[in-house]
Amino acid sequence: MRVVVAITGASGAPIAERLLEVLKAGKHQVYLILSKNGEALVRAEANLEKIKLYADRIFREDEFEAPLSSGSFPVDGMVVVPCSMKTLAAIANGMEENLIVRAALVSLKQRRKLILVPRETPLAEPYIINMLKATRAGAVVLPPVLTFYHSPKTIQDLIDFIVGRILEILGIEHNLYKRWGE
Ligand SMILES: Cc1cc2nc3c(=O)[nH]c(=O)nc-3n(C[C@H](O)[C@H](O)[C@H](O)COP(=O)(O)O)c2cc1C
């Protein structure tokens, strides 16, 4: 599977790092786009060098000439994780200000899977409206909320739960957490 992963400047870079690690381990092809602010957040919260090693190709947000700008380039799914409220707003309103938003809108127009992992709390009305708009346009909005029914013991367990939910939407099998009823 070829998956686009975009990292923007919201808190939550360890979720992106784990997703990339699992995709790499599963031999999936990963095209990574880092926004300027996303790269700064990765430096603060995760391991930028490790993240780069997990990707097959890496793009900056200003690299509009990348293959991901065109619907003719085959991609199986895209995940924006974490997704800032700014990038959410741009995607929800079709403002193609950088390669991340362009690739996300290409996903929507081509009717491909697009998963947005927004991280903000509490939510202001414009954020909620933008989540609704993105959902109506075809994206899956997947907030990284805390979950306890799988008996997490560590932060890593909570991260794995969210990564597992992302993989389920992408259609990738995993064993990252014990499912309800197992
Ligand atoms: C330390 C730090 C943490 C931030 N955390 C968040 C966050 O959790 N959610 C969010 O929407 N914005 C957050 N922001 C604000 C975004 O970084 C800012 O809106 C930025 O313009 C997003 O740009 P991008 O979407 O192009 O990466 C944070 C900023 C800083 C400096």
The ligand as a Tripos MOL2 file, in Angstrom:
@<TRIPOS>MOLECULE
LIG
   31    33     1     0     0
SMALL
NO_CHARGES

@<TRIPOS>ATOM
      1 C1          4.1210   24.2400   21.1160 C.3       1 LIG1
      2 C2          2.9530   24.4160   20.1890 C.ar      1 LIG1
      3 C3          1.9050   23.5270   20.2790 C.ar      1 LIG1
      4 C4          0.8120   23.6530   19.4260 C.ar      1 LIG1
      5 N1         -0.1940   22.7460   19.5370 N.ar      1 LIG1
      6 C5         -1.2510   22.8510   18.7140 C.ar      1 LIG1
      7 C6         -2.2960   21.8860   18.7980 C.ar      1 LIG1
      8 O1         -2.2450   20.9490   19.5860 O.2       1 LIG1
      9 N2         -3.3370   22.0130   17.9470 N.ar      1 LIG1
     10 C7         -3.4080   23.0180   17.0090 C.ar      1 LIG1
     11 O2         -4.3550   23.0440   16.2420 O.2       1 LIG1
     12 N3         -2.4440   23.9740   16.9380 N.ar      1 LIG1
     13 C8         -1.3660   23.9070   17.7530 C.ar      1 LIG1
     14 N4         -0.3540   24.8450   17.6730 N.ar      1 LIG1
     15 C9         -0.5060   25.9620   16.7080 C.3       1 LIG1
     16 C10        -0.0510   25.5860   15.3020 C.3       1 LIG1
     17 O3          1.3100   25.1710   15.3350 O.3       1 LIG1
     18 C11        -0.2320   26.7750   14.3620 C.3       1 LIG1
     19 O4         -1.5990   27.0460   14.1630 O.3       1 LIG1
     20 C12         0.4450   26.5970   13.0200 C.3       1 LIG1
     21 O5          0.1660   27.7340   12.2210 O.3       1 LIG1
     22 C13         0.0030   25.3410   12.2950 C.3       1 LIG1
     23 O6          0.6170   25.3030   11.0220 O.3       1 LIG1
     24 P1          0.5950   24.0080   10.0900 P.3       1 LIG1
     25 O7         -0.7940   23.4850   10.0980 O.co2     1 LIG1
     26 O8          0.9910   24.5410    8.7450 O.co2     1 LIG1
     27 O9          1.6060   23.0590   10.6170 O.co2     1 LIG1
     28 C14         0.7490   24.7280   18.4940 C.ar      1 LIG1
     29 C15         1.8160   25.5960   18.4140 C.ar      1 LIG1
     30 C16         2.9160   25.4600   19.2440 C.ar      1 LIG1
     31 C17         4.0580   26.4230   19.1140 C.3       1 LIG1
@<TRIPOS>BOND
     1     1     2 1
     2     2     3 ar
     3     2    30 ar
     4     3     4 ar
     5     4     5 ar
     6     4    28 ar
     7     5     6 ar
     8     6     7 ar
     9     6    13 1
    10     7     8 2
    11     7     9 ar
    12     9    10 ar
    13    10    11 2
    14    10    12 ar
    15    12    13 ar
    16    13    14 ar
    17    14    15 1
    18    14    28 ar
    19    15    16 1
    20    16    17 1
    21    16    18 1
    22    18    19 1
    23    18    20 1
    24    20    21 1
    25    20    22 1
    26    22    23 1
    27    23    24 1
    28    24    25 2
    29    24    26 1
    30    24    27 1
    31    28    29 ar
    32    29    30 ar
    33    30    31 1
@<TRIPOS>SUBSTRUCTURE
     1 LIG1         1 GROUP 0 **** ****
